[in-house]
Amino acid sequence: MDMPASPAVSAQCHKVGKVLAIVGDKWTVMIVRILVERPHRFNEIKRTVGGISQQMLTRTLKALERDGMVSRTVYPTVPPQVEYALTELGQSLAVPVRALGAWAGEHIDEIENNRARYDQDKHAPTGRGGSE
């Protein structure tokens, strides 16, 4: 018989789900990781991330600004210079982002090997003379 999760665990899962919907995509994680070091201009972020479209970077930065994770400062120069920096809330996200980066560095080879082995096993003949 399946035991339902406790109300506390269920509530925490709900909160984690809401936060992951905000910060759980790859672009957000990469941008936060870049901004941890120092404020950056738009094109600096775009070059450092690599592979992100201008539209996606704009959308991600606006979402981070809306959620209070990133501040946007416009300097009165010609042309205008815009700089993005992590807020205090954004800086607090740096700790788990760094931990995720460290975990990924330690385990990505193992994950990729497991995937390859799984895929090979799932497509290997079973020796039973039929398909699964």
C-alpha positions as CSV (number, residue, x, y, z in Angstrom):
1,M,0.0,0.0,0.0
2,D,1.4,3.4,-1.0
3,M,1.8,5.8,1.9
4,P,1.0,9.4,1.0
5,A,3.7,12.0,1.7
6,S,3.4,14.0,4.9
7,P,1.8,17.4,4.5
8,A,5.1,19.0,5.3
9,V,6.9,17.1,2.5
10,S,4.1,17.8,0.1
11,A,4.2,21.5,0.9
12,Q,7.9,21.6,0.5
13,C,7.7,19.8,-2.9
14,H,5.2,22.3,-4.0
15,K,7.5,25.2,-3.0
16,V,10.5,23.5,-4.7
17,G,8.4,23.0,-7.8
18,K,7.5,26.7,-7.9
19,V,11.2,27.8,-7.5
20,L,12.4,25.3,-10.1
21,A,9.9,26.7,-12.6
22,I,11.6,30.1,-12.0
23,V,15.3,29.2,-11.9
24,G,15.5,25.6,-13.1
25,D,16.2,26.1,-16.8
26,K,19.7,25.9,-18.2
27,W,19.9,29.5,-19.3
28,T,19.0,30.9,-15.9
29,V,21.6,28.7,-14.1
30,M,24.3,29.7,-16.6
31,I,23.5,33.4,-16.3
32,V,23.5,33.3,-12.6
33,R,26.8,31.5,-12.6
34,I,28.3,34.2,-14.8
35,L,26.9,37.1,-12.8
36,V,28.3,35.7,-9.6
37,E,31.7,36.9,-10.5
38,R,30.8,40.5,-11.3
39,P,28.2,42.6,-13.2
40,H,28.2,42.0,-17.0
41,R,26.9,43.8,-20.0
42,F,24.4,42.0,-22.3
43,N,26.8,41.0,-25.0
44,E,29.4,39.8,-22.5
45,I,26.7,37.5,-21.1
46,K,25.7,36.3,-24.6
47,R,29.4,35.6,-25.6
48,T,30.1,33.8,-22.3
49,V,27.0,31.6,-22.3
50,G,27.3,30.7,-26.0
51,G,24.4,29.3,-28.0
52,I,21.7,31.5,-26.5
53,S,19.7,33.7,-28.9
54,Q,19.3,37.4,-28.2
55,Q,15.6,36.9,-27.7
56,M,16.1,34.1,-25.1
57,L,18.8,36.1,-23.2
58,T,16.5,39.1,-23.1
59,R,13.6,37.0,-21.9
60,T,15.7,35.3,-19.2
61,L,17.2,38.5,-18.0
62,K,13.8,40.2,-17.8
63,A,12.4,37.2,-15.8
64,L,15.3,37.3,-13.4
65,E,14.8,41.1,-13.0
66,R,11.1,40.6,-12.4
67,D,11.8,38.0,-9.7
68,G,14.3,40.3,-8.0
69,M,17.3,38.2,-8.7
70,V,19.0,40.6,-11.2
71,S,19.3,44.3,-11.3
72,R,19.6,46.3,-14.5
73,T,21.5,49.5,-14.5
74,V,21.4,51.9,-17.5
75,Y,24.3,54.3,-17.7
76,P,23.8,57.7,-19.4
77,T,26.3,57.2,-22.2
78,V,26.0,57.2,-26.0
79,P,25.1,54.6,-26.9
80,P,23.5,53.7,-23.5
81,Q,25.4,51.1,-21.5
82,V,23.4,48.5,-19.6
83,E,24.8,46.3,-16.9
84,Y,23.3,43.3,-15.2
85,A,24.2,42.3,-11.7
86,L,22.9,39.8,-9.1
87,T,20.9,41.3,-6.3
88,E,21.2,40.0,-2.7
89,L,18.5,37.4,-3.5
90,G,20.4,36.4,-6.7
91,Q,23.6,36.1,-4.8
92,S,21.9,33.7,-2.4
93,L,21.1,31.5,-5.4
94,A,24.8,31.4,-6.2
95,V,25.5,28.8,-3.4
96,P,23.2,26.1,-4.8
97,V,24.3,27.0,-8.4
98,R,27.9,26.5,-7.5
99,A,27.1,23.2,-5.7
100,L,25.2,22.0,-8.8
101,G,28.2,22.9,-11.0
102,A,30.5,21.0,-8.7
103,W,28.2,18.0,-8.6
104,A,27.9,18.1,-12.4
105,G,31.7,18.2,-12.8
106,E,32.1,15.2,-10.6
107,H,29.3,13.1,-12.1
108,I,28.7,14.0,-15.7
109,D,31.0,11.2,-17.0
110,E,29.3,8.6,-14.8
111,I,25.9,9.8,-16.0
112,E,26.9,9.7,-19.7
113,N,28.4,6.2,-19.2
114,N,25.2,5.0,-17.5
115,R,23.1,6.4,-20.3
116,A,25.2,4.8,-23.0
117,R,25.0,1.4,-21.2
118,Y,21.2,1.8,-20.7
119,D,20.7,2.7,-24.3
120,Q,22.9,-0.2,-25.5
121,D,21.1,-2.7,-23.2
122,K,17.6,-1.5,-24.3
123,H,18.5,-2.0,-28.0
124,A,20.5,-5.2,-27.6
125,P,18.9,-8.5,-28.7
126,T,17.4,-10.3,-25.7
127,G,18.3,-13.8,-27.0
128,R,14.8,-14.9,-26.5
129,G,14.0,-14.9,-30.2
130,G,11.4,-12.2,-30.1
131,S,11.0,-8.5,-29.6
132,E,10.1,-6.9,-26.3
